[in-house]
Amino acid sequence: MQSKATRPAPSVEIIDTPRERPPRPFQIDKFTSIPFFLVHLAALSAFWVGVTTTDIIVCVALYYIRMFGITAGYHRYFSHRAYKTSRWFQFVLAVIGGASMQKGVLWWAAHHRNHHKNSDMPEDIHSPKQDGFYWSHVGWILSNDYDHTDWDRIRDFAKYPELRWLNRWHWTPALVGGALLYALGGIHWFVWGGIVSSVLVWHGTFFINSLAHVWGSRRYPTTDTSRNNFWLSLITMGEGWHNNHHYYQSTANQGFFWWELDFSYYILKMLSWVGVVWDLRTPPAHILQGKATVADVVSDAITAPVPPAALPSA
């Protein structure tokens, strides 16, 4: 339980003036959404093929490996630049995240930056406050109105041709991975490690957009409805500390205190010991105490100019 000494008091007054927008077209792309629904149907084949202990191990292992690609890669690195790494490991993170079949790395990061800029405001394209649970959870992803990459919002990483290639051919890591699973473990590994695991990774990730804005507690005053949730942190390797994250975005850790489990950060910390990643950003003491200032908000902005040394050299 948090002590009174560390309990924050709002220090930045923000006036939330309601803004209106035209009604959102709740329309999914019937053609490009077919694979998404087919994968869900294919997951039911698990009842037909049966399950072994090895199947469960492969399923859980690939779930958390790919969840790390999303949390530590797509989210904390590409969206928020919360730490530094080399160009080769940057590519590895993009491939692992791409294997989760959540579209391209540049598409994902650009849309996430837009989410933080407009969180729970009318311009936020996946806010349960604005458009309901289903839309924030999965509807927006299947919409043909949000399939483009906002290149202006991801100019820092768009300079890398290998990332642009992965962004365009974002199904490649999953297809190659599925073929390897079938070659190594037959239909069992393909179904449990490829299909069932993918569906679980999808909805584990999507819960942060939906449930993490309606279920949990709020430690810090933010302009949105972000919440901290222990259970979501377990299935997302630390992303469940969502109110922490929205209060101070560009940190490698989202569990700010020792009791807030954040396995993505623990792995990043271990990788920093061997020089694979470095300069992991963590929140300063006054942020932990809830004493953020306007200067902190500006310095934490993900739209700030990128110094040349902040990215791997070409």
N, C-alpha and C positions, 0 to 999 in steps of 0.2 A: 504494500500500500504506500502511496506517495506521501511523504511528510508535508506538514504545513509549510515548512521552510522552502520546499522546492515547488510548491503549488503556484502556478503562474498567475499573474494578474495582467489583463490586457493593457498594453502600453501604447498601442497605435490605434487610434479611432478611425474606423473606416465606415463611411456612409454608403450603404448599399442602395442605390437608386434603381428601382425596377426598370428594366428595359424590355421593350416588346419586339418581337420579330414575327414575320409571317409564319403561319402554321407550317410545321415541318412535314414534308412529304414522306409519310411512313410507308415507303415502298422498297421492297427488296428486289435485287436483280435475280430474276427467275432462272437465268441460264448459269451465271457464275456461282450461284448458291447451290447448284445441284451437287457438287462434290462434298460440300459441308453436310448436307442431309444424307448423302449416300454413306459417308463415313460413320455417321450415327447409326444407320441401319446395319452397316457391316459389323459394328461392334456387337450386335446381337448374335453374331455367329459364334461368339465365345461360349454360348450355351450349347452349341452343336459340337464344337471341337473339344470341349471339356477343359479342365485346368489341372496343372501340376504345380508343385512347389517352385520349380524352376520358372514356370510361366509367371507366377506372382512376383518373383525376384526380378525378372527381366522387366515386367510392367512397372514396378515401383522404381527401379533404378533409372529407366528411361524417362519416367515421369519427372523425377527430381533433376536429372541431368538437363533435360530440356527446360524445366522450370528455371534452373540457374541461368540458362541461355537467355531467357526472357527477363528475369529479375536483375541479374548482374550485368547482362549484355544490353538487350534492347532498352531496358528501363534506366538503370543507374549509370551506364556508360554512354550509350548513344543518345538517350533523351536528355540526361542531366549532367554529363561529363563530371561525375562524382569522383573519378580517379583517372589516372593515366596508365597507358599500356603501350606496347609496341604495335607496329602495323600488322605483324603476323598473328598476334593474339587477338587483336581487334577483328581480324577476319575469322578466326576460330569462333569468337563469340557470336558473330553474325551468322555463321553456319549452324551452330548449335541452336540459336534462337530460331533460325529459319526452319529447322527440322520440326518445330512445333506447329508449323502450318498456320502462322498468324500473319500472313502476308510479308511484304518486304521490310527489311530493317529500316530503311529510310522512310518508308510510308508509316511504319509504326511509330518511330520516334517523332516525326513531324506532327502526327495527329496527337501524340501525347503532349507535346509542347503546347499545342493549341488548347488542349484540355486544361493545363495549368494556367494558361493566360486568361481563360474564361470559365474557370471551374464553377459549375452550377449556375452560371449565367445563361442567358438565352443563346449565346453563341457556342456554348459547350455542346458538342454533338453527341455525347453519351452521358447525360445527366439524368439520374432517376428523379431528381426534383423537378426537372423541366418536362421530361417526356416519359416517365414511368420506368418500372423495373425491366420489363422485357426489352425495351428499346436500348436501355443503357447496357444490358447484359449481352445481347447478341444482335438485336435488330439493326443497329447502325453499321455493324461490320458487313452485313449482307446487303446493305443498301447500295444501289448503283450511283447514288449521289456523293458517296465518300470513298470511291475507289481510287481516286487520284492521289498522287504524292505532292504535298505542298513544298515545292523545292525551295521557296524563299525562306521557309522556317528550318530547313535542314542543310543550309549551304555549307556549314563547316564540314560535315561528313560526305556531302555529295561530291567532293573533289576527288574521291577515291574511285577509280573505275571498277575495281572488284566489288565494291559495295553497290555501285549502280547496277552492275551485272546481276548480283544476287537480288537486288530489289526488283529487277524486271523478271527474272526467272526464279521467283521465290519458291516454287514448288520443287525445285531441284534437290535441295537437301533431304526433303521428306521422301521423295521418290527413290533416291539412291539409298537412303537409310532403310526403306522398306524392302528393297531388293536384297540388301545385305542381311537383314533379319531373316528373310525367307531362305536365303542360301545357307545361313548358319544354323537356324533352328526350325526350318520348315514352317508349316502353317500355324503351329502353336506360337512361335515367336512373332510371326507376322501379325497374328490377330491380337495377342496380348501385349507385345512390346510395341507394335506399330499402331494398331487401330484403337484398342481400348485405352492405351496410355495416352494417345493423342486427344481423345474425347475428354479424358480427365484433365489434361493440361489446359485444353481450351477453357473449360468451365472453371477450373481453379483460377486461371488468370482473369476471366471475365467477372468473377465475383468481386474483384477489387473495384471495377467500374460500377457495379450495382450494389452488392451488399455492404461494401466498405463505406458507402455514403448513406446507409440507412440503419445499420446495426452495429452497435458498439458504443464506446465512451469517447468523450472529447476532453483532452487535456488542455489544448491550446486554442485560443480564439482565432479562427480563420474566417474568411468571407464565404466559405462553402460549408457543406454538410459532412465533410470527411470525418471518419471515426477510426479509433483504434479497436482491433478485435484480435484476441489471442488465438482463437480457432482459425481464423483466416491466415494468421501469421504462420501457423503450422503447415498448412497446405500450400503456401506460397513462398516458403523459405524467408519470411520476414516482411513481406509486403503488407501484411495485415495491420502494421502500425501506420495506418494511412493518415491519421490526423497529424502525427509527428511529421510525416513526409510533406504534407501540404503546408505545414507551418514553416519548415525549412527544407527546401527541396533538394539541393545539390549536395547531399551527403551520401557517402558510401554505406553508412549504416542507417537503417530506418527504425530499429529498436534502439532508442536513445539511452535506456537504462539497462542494468545488468540482467534484470528479470524479464526483459522483453526479448524473447528469442528471435534471432535474426541469422539464420544459417547461411544465407547468401553472403552476409558480411563476414562471417567466420571463415568462409572459404576464401574470400578476397583477402582477408588478413593473412591467411596462410600462404596464399600466392605472393603476397608482398614480401614475405620472408625469403623467398627464393628469387625475387626480382622480376617476376612475371608481370606484376602490376606495381604501381607506386603512387605516392602522393594521394592516399585515400583521405578524402575530406570527411571531417566529423564536426558535429555542432559544437560551438564554443559554450562556455559555462552560462553566459547570460541568455543564450538561446534555450538551453535546457531549463532555465528558470522562467521562461516565458516572457523575457524582457526584450523582445525584438524591436528594433527601431526601423524607421523608414529607410535608413541607410542600409540596414541588413537586407531588407526586402529588395532594394535596388541591386545590391551586390550579389544576391542570390538568383537574380533573374536569368532564366535560361536563354533569353534573347540578347544577352550582353555580347559585345564583340569578342571574338576568340583570338587570344594572343597566339602567334605562330608556334611558340614552344608548347602550347597546350595540346597539340595533336601530333601524332606520329609523322615523321618526315616521309615524303613520297619516295 
